[in-house]
Amino acid sequence: MGTPTNYIDLVIDLGGQLSWLNCDEYNSSSYRPVRCWSRKCVALIGGEGASCFDCRQGAPRPGCTKNTCAPSAYNPKTNMVIGIGAAEDTTRVSATDGKVYVFDVDMRRFSFACGVKDLLSGLANGTQGILGLGRAPSSLATQLSSSFKKIQHKFALCPPSSTKLLFGSMFFGGGPYFMPPYPEDATKLLIKTPLIINPVGHSRPPLNAKDFSSQEYFIDVKSIKIDGKPVSFNTSLDFVKEAAAKKMKRVGSVAPFGACFSSKSVANTMTGPAVPNIDLVVRGKNAFWRIYGANSMVKVKKNVLCLGFVDGGSTAITSIVIGGHLLEDNLLEFDLASSMLGFSSSLLFHNSTYDATLQYYTILEMGTRLPVSMDVVVDLGGQVAPTTRGLFAYNPVNNSLVIGGLGEDTMTLYATDGLHSMSRVYVPRFPFACSHTDQLFGWANGTRGMIGLSRTLIGLPIQLSLKSKAHNKLTLCLPSKKYGYGALFIGSVPYFVPPYTKDASNLLIRTPLIINPVSTAPVYPQSRDHSDEYCIDVKSNIDGKFVSSSTSMLSIDRDEVGGTTISTITPYTVLHSAIYKDLIRDFVKKAAANKKMKRVGLRR
């Protein structure tokens, strides 16, 4: 926000009517106070309730001006309410097509309130205020749709479950929504239910003197089911009964939770702890919000998991409040124009291939004096693309793409005779892209980036051939065990790869590398019209015989699907449907006839 740009961390409040921030340290030449009784002031707090704020503490500055519109800033953690000055300033948002950053957009008259440091009490450390996303006209979503005609009056939110490697997402104006690790447009996952207006105001004060209804978002929950059985609205008691049926061992309660269990008695699954599923049945055709173990259970201490539902008391204003832990890794779309909520069950569970990474990594040593050693994922197709703003860094595991700055540093490699490490080799000014922590999502645990081995000019093989006498050649031998060691050679040397005791180059069978006319990289500016991955031309053969309907393979339009890609990122071999069906059929026949292999049921 502002001029020069101020980067401010704000707490997201779905019920917030007006965004506010601590202006004690805010400085901007484009800051403008909203005058008392002005049209914008009347729109903010109502004509009859308009009030004025006069600051006499020294020279005018953000948060301290005379004759200023005075809305109420509310802290939902402490219930503190302070009447402070309303303001306008330029705020910048990034435009996207749902997958790739496109450009920045400036909203020049974003309305907010200037708070004080005391109002920050109870908010997360380092945050400087509240980002209001409530139904009020002053919320960010409403202001964006009013300022830009092409932005629909809707927004989507996906809070993260971890602060270590995961970042959430927030979109304004509608989809598509590409949310790693789910590889497709996540709007396909959304279940729709109406948003309703709660006529009863909440504890937070009304911003507009004429409208006392709640500005938060409400849905109509018809019933609650646990493992498919309706409950008698004693959720904890019913959950305990179903937990006992699953052999979960109950332990003493840990405040504020009433139902706690030994984690030693609870299995782990891709949907979190293996506990009874909870369904919130909502208005809509067969609509229900399924809560898996990852969202229903809270780890309170070592070996103790508690059901993340708390007793709100008999005087609670609303019957159910869906809290942040339940929302984590769920995509929520608030369509304010049609008053509909779209929600998904956790996005982390829609693609089981992310349960195990099956990735390969190596150690990269960068820098001088105190070189940094880091584990990086090996990607044969790894590539970046130049833009006017830097480089596009692509993560092929979760299909995300971000702009990273172009950097150069010294890389340390080790010269070898194919058998022994002989000396260190320093590669100066090795180019690479600097990205963000969220771009690591989906990589193997502990890795900090990716080493690109593609045939682009910025790939490691070509860079080494340009900067040294090494041949433009790379050789790779991947390990089959989790803690095994493989080999990566750059240049032309004998290859001694244990347990084979001789030069393994004598074992190599050779075939031409082909240029795949189809680019498999995501679409972005200045993308190439062909793939920079390594491709070969594969025929068809099982036990020495061609697959009986190999004509189907030959009929595939190679101009549309390209050749056969060799990948270190894709865990298992992926076949075009026309090839897959024929290969499976012939393989099963030969397995039964020649190998006496017994087929069993498919696992889902």
N, C-alpha and C positions, 0 to 999 in steps of 0.2 A: 504494500500500500504506500501511497504518497510519493513525494518528490523531494529528495532522492528516495529510492525504494526502501521501505522498511519491511523486513521479513519478521513476521510476528506469529508465534504459536498461540492458537486459540482452542479452547475446549469446545467440542461440538455439542450443541444442545438442540435436540429435535423439538423441544417445546419452547425454545427461545424466540421471543417476539421481535427482539431487536438486538443486533450485534453491538457489543461494547468492548472497549479495550482500555487499558491503563495508559492515559495520556501524559503521565508525569515525565516520561522519557521519550515521548513521541515528538518528532520534528519533521515538518513537511511544509514546503512552500505552496503546495496546491491545496492545503487544508482550508476549508471555509465553514464557519459556523452557520447553523440553520437559525434564521431569525424568528423570534417569538411572533406568533399570530400569522406567520407566513403560510402560504398554501401548503407547503410541505409539512410544516409544523401541525397544521390542522389535520392533515391526512395521517400523521403519526399518532397523535394522542386525542384527536377529537376536538371539535370547535369549542364545546362547552368546558372541556377540561384542560385547555391549553394554559400552560403556566410558563413563567419566565425565570431565567437564571442570570444573575449578575455576579461576575467575579471581579473582585477588587484587589486581588493579590498580585500587585505589580503590573508589568506591561502585558498586553494581550498575548496569548500563546494558545496552542491546542489545549482545549479543556478549560480555559480561563478567558472568557469574553463576556461582554455586556449584551443585554437584550437578546438572550439566546433561548431558543426553545428548550424546555426542560422535561424530557421524558424520564421514566423511572428505569434505572438499571438494576437487574435482579441477579443475585448469586444463588443458584438452586441448591448449592451444598450447605450454605449457612443461613439461607432465607433472608439475607441482608438486602435491603432495598435502599437505593440512594437516588435522589433526583439530581441529574447532571445534565451537561450541555450536549445537545444534538449537533452533529457535524456532517460534512460531506468531504470526500476526498476520492482521488483516483485509485481504483484497485485493479489489479491485473489477474486475469485468468487465462489458462492455456486451452486453446481449441484442439480437439482431437476427433478422429473418426472412430473412436472406440478402442483402437489398437495402437495408433501411432500419433505422437504429438505433431501438430500441423503448424500452428502459429500462436502468438499471444494476442489477447484482446484486452483493451483498456475500457473499463466502465468508469466514466469520469465523474459521476455524481453518486457514488455509493454512500448511502446514509448509515450512520452508526452513532453511538453515544460515547462520549469521552468520560471514562471512569477514573478512579483514583486507585493507588496501590493498596489501600486498606480493603477494597472490594474484592481483591484476589484471594482472600483467605479461603482455604479449603480446596482450591483448584489445583490441578496437577502442577508439580514443580516446573518452573520455566515458562509456564503459559502466562499470557498477558491479557486474558479476557475470554469472552464468549462469542462463538459464531452461532447466531440464531437462525434456525431452520424451521421455525414454527409456521403456522398458517397465516400469520399476520402479514399485512401489506409491506411491512418493513423488513421481512426476512430476506436473506440473500437470494433464495430461489425466486421469489416474487419480483425483486428488484431486477434480476437478470432478465427475466422474461418480459418485463416492462421496458427495459432499455434496449433490447435487441429483438426485433420482430421475428427472427428465424429461430429463436430459442423457445421451445415449448415450455409450458408451465409445469415442469416436473423435474424431479431430481432423484438420483439413486445413490445408495450408500452401501459399502461393504466394509465393516470394521474388522481389523486384523485380530488374530488370536494370540499373537506374540509380537514383542517389540524387538526381538533379536535379529531376525532376518526378514520379517514380513511387514509389508506396508499395506494399508487399506486403500480403498478407492472411493472417490466421490465424483459423480457426473451430474451436470446440469443440462437440461434440454432433451433428454431421451437417449436411447441406445443408437447403435449396438453397443453391448458391453462385453469386452473381452477380458475375462478375469482369470488369470493363471491360478491353479494349473488346468482349469477347464479349458479345452482347446477351441471351443466354438463360441458363438454369440450366446451369452448367458441369458438373454431374454427368453430363450426357448425353455428355460427351467422355471420361469416365474409362474406361480399360482396366484390368481387374482381374487381379491375380496374387497368389498366396499369400505371406504373410509367413512366414519360417521362423525357427526358433530355432538360432542358431549355438552349438554346444556348446563352442566354443573362446573363452575370454575374451579381451578386447582388452587393450591396454596400460593402460587405465584400471583402477583397483583396484575390486574388487567392493564394493558398499555393504552387501550382506547376507552375513553370514559363512556362510550355508548354501547360497547360490546363486552359483556361479562362472561361469555361462554369460554370454555377452555380453548387455548390455541394449540394444544398438543394433538397428536394423531391417535385416533381410537378406531378399533375394529370390534366386531361383534363376535365374541367367543361363545359358541353354543354349549360346548361341553368339553371335557378333558378325558382322554383315554390313555391308559397305561398298558402297553403291549396289546392294544386292540380292545381292551375291556373298559367300559365307562366307569368312571369313579364317582364316589358320593361327595365330591368336593372336599375330601380330606386327603389332599394329594400325597402328603408325606406318608400317611398310614397305608394308603393303597400301594404306594411305591415300595414300602417296606415288605408288604406281603409278596409282591411279585419278585422282589430282590431275594427273599428267602427261597422262593422256588428255583432261583438260579444259583443257589448255594453261596450267596454272598453273605459274609460274616459281618454282623453289625457290631460297632464299637460305640464308645461313649460320644455323646454329642459335643460338637465344638461350635460355640456361639459365633455367628447368629443362626447356624444351621441346626436343624432338628434331627436329620437322618444321616448318619455317617457310617462308613464301612471300611473294613481293612482292604487296602488295595491288593494285598497278596491273594485275596479270594476273588479278585475281579480280573478277567482276562483282558488283553488289549486287542483291539481290532482297528481296521482302517477308519471306523467311525468313532474312534475313541474307546473309553472303557465299555466293556460288554455288559451294559446295564439295561433294564427295561426302557423301551422307547416311550416317550411321552408325546401324545398328539393333541394339539389345540384344534378342535373342530370349529371352523369359522363359517360365516355365511358365504355360500357359493356352491356350485355343483361338485359334490364329493371333495370339498376343499378342506384340507387340514394342514397344520404347520407341524411337521415332525421334528422332535427335539432328540437328537442322538446323544450318546454319552459324552462326547467332547463338549457339548454345550450345556448339558444338564448337571454334570459333575464338576466339583471344584476340589483341587488338591490343597488341603489346608496345612498339612505337614507330612513328614515322611510316613509312607505306608497308610495314610488316611485320606479317603475320598468322601466328600459330603455332597448330598443333593443340594444344588444351588437354588433352592426355594426357601424364602424366609417368611415368617409370620408378620403380616402388616398390621395386626391388631383388628379389633372389632369396630374401630372408628375410622378405618381407612376410607378415603374419599372415593377411590376407584376399586373395583373388585379385583382386578389383575393389573400389574405393571410389568411389562416385558422389559427386563433389564439388559444392560450391555453385554453381559457374558453370554446370554442366549442369542444375541445378534451376531456374535463373532463369526466371521467367515460365511455369513449369510448375505445374499444380495437383496436389498430392499429398494423397490422403486415406488416413489410417492408421486402419483399422477394427480396433481392438484386441479387440473382442468376437469377431469372426469370423476374426481373423488374416489380413486381406486388405489389400493395397495397391491403391488406385486411382490411376492417373497419366494425365496428358494430355501430348500434345505441346504446344509453346508456345501459350498462349492468344492471344498477339499476332498469330498468323498465321491465325486462324480467320475473320477478316472482312476481306476485301481492301478494303472501302470506306475503311478507315482508312489506306490507303497514301497517299492525298492527301486533305487536309481539305476543300478546296473551301469554305472559310469566308470570311466577310467581317468586317473589323474596323475600328474607328475609334479615335481618340485621345480619351481621357477625362482631364480635368484636375480634380483634387480637392485640397481643403485650402487653407489660407491661409499667408501669409508665404513659405513655400517650397512652392508647390503641386506635387503629384506628377502627372506626365503618364504615362499608361500606355495601351497598346493593349488594347482589350477587344473581344471577339467580339460582333457585332450579332445579336441573337436576337429575331425578331418575336414569338415565343411565350414569351419569357423571363418567368419568374414565380417568386415565392417564396411560401411559405405560413406564416402565424403559428402558433407553438406556445407552450406554457407555458415552454419552455426557450430560445426565440429564434426563428430563422427556418430553414425548410428551404431550402437552396440546391441547385438541381437542375442537373445537367449533362446535356443531352439527347443529347450525342454518345456518351457511354459509359453513359448511363442510370443514373448514380450519384446518390445523394441523401445529403446530410449536413446536420447542424444547424450553423448559423452564427449568431454574435451579431448583433443588430440595432444598427447604428450610424448616425450622422448626421454629415454634413460639408458644407462649402460646395463646390458644383460651379460651374465656370466654363464658360460657353457664349459664343458669338459671335453678336451680332445682325447681320442682313443684310437688304439690300433685294432679295435673290434673285440679285444679281450681285456685290456687293462686301461685304466684311466691314466693318461700321461701328463696332462697339464691343463691349466685353466685358460680359457679363451674369452677375451672381453669383446663384446659387440657394442660399440658406442652408438648412441643416437638411435636406438631401436624404437620404432614408433608403435604406439599402442593407444587404446581408448580408455579414458578414465570414466568409470560408471559409478552407480550408487549401490548401496547395500541391498536394496529391494530387488536389484537385477540378479542377485545370487539365488533367488528363490527357485527351488527345483534342482539345484546342483547338489552333488554329494556333500554330506556334512563336513564342515571344516575347510572346504575349498573357497577360494577368494576370487575366482575369475575363470577365464577360459583362454587356452592357448590355441590360436587359430592356425591350422596346418593346410588351409586351402591354397589354391594356386593363384589367389589374388596377389597384387603387388605388395600388400601389407602383411601377407602370410609369412610365417617364420622361415619356411624353406627358401623362398625367393629372396627375402631380406638377407639371409646368410650368404646366399650365392652372390648377391650384389656387393656385400661388404667384406667378403673373404674369397678364398680360392675354392671353397666347398662347391661340389657339384649340386645342381638343382635337383636333389633326390632325397627322399625320406623313406625310412624303413621302420615298420612298426610290428611289434609282437605283443599282443595283449595277454595278460594273465587270466587264468580260469578260476582262481581262488580269490576269496575276498581279501586275504592279506598276502597274496602272491605278488611277485615283481615281474613286470614285463620289460620291454626294451624299446627305446626310441633312438634311431640313428638319423642324423642329418648329414648328407654328403655320401661319398662312395668309399666304403671300407669293408673289410671282411666282417661277416656277422657271426659272432660266437654267442649262441643263445643256449644256455644250459636247459635241459640235460644233454642236448645234442653236442657232441665233443668236437665236431669239425666246423669248418666254415659253412654256415647254413645257406649261403648264396647258391651252393650247388643243388639245393633242393627246390629252387624256385622254378615254377612254370610261368611262362610269360604270356600276356594277352594285351592288346592295345587298350590304352585309356581313350575314351571318346568324350567329345564335348556334348553335354546334354543340352539340347536346344530349349528346354523348359527350365526356367529359373525356379528353384524351390524356396528361395528366400522370400520374406514378406515384401509386399509392395511398398516402396517408399521412393522419395525423390532420387533421380539419377540412378535407379536400379538397372542392373544389366539385363539384357534380353536372353541370357543363358545362365546355367548354373555354374558356379565355381567349385562345386564338389567333384569328387572323383567318381567317374562312371565307367562301366564296362558293358559289353554287349553279351547278354546271357541267353543261351539257347535253353532247351528243356531236356531233362534226363533223369530217370529213376532206375537204379540197378542196371545201368547200361542200356536202357531202352528209353526212347522218347515217350513223354506223356502222351497218351493215346489221342488227346484232342489238342495237340500243340498248335493246331491251326487257329484255335481261339487266341493263343498268345500272339501268333503272327498277324492276326486281324486287328490287334490293338493299334490305334493310331499313334505311332511313336512321336509324331510332331506335337501331340497333346500331352503324353505322359513321359516321354523321354526314355532314357536307358535305365540301367540298374545302378543305383547309388550305393557306394560303400560308406557306412556311417559308424562312428564310434559313440553316437548319442542315442540312436534308436535302440531300445533294449532287445527287441526280437525282430526277426525278418518279417517284413510287411509286403504282402503281395496284392496286386490288382485283383479284383473280384474274379475276372475272367480266368486268371491263372490259378487263384487259390482253390476254387471249387474242383477243378480238374486234378490238381496236384494232390489234394486231400483224398479224393476218391481213389486215385491210382495207388497212393501210398498205403492206404488202409487195405486195399486188395492184396498188395504184395506183402504187407506185414503179416496178414493172415495166412496167405498161401505158402510163402517161402520161409518166414521166420517164426511161425507158430505163435505170433504175438496175440494176446487176448485183449480186446478192447473193453474199456469200462465206461461208465456214464460220464457225461460232461460235468465239470464243476462250474458253478455259477458264482 
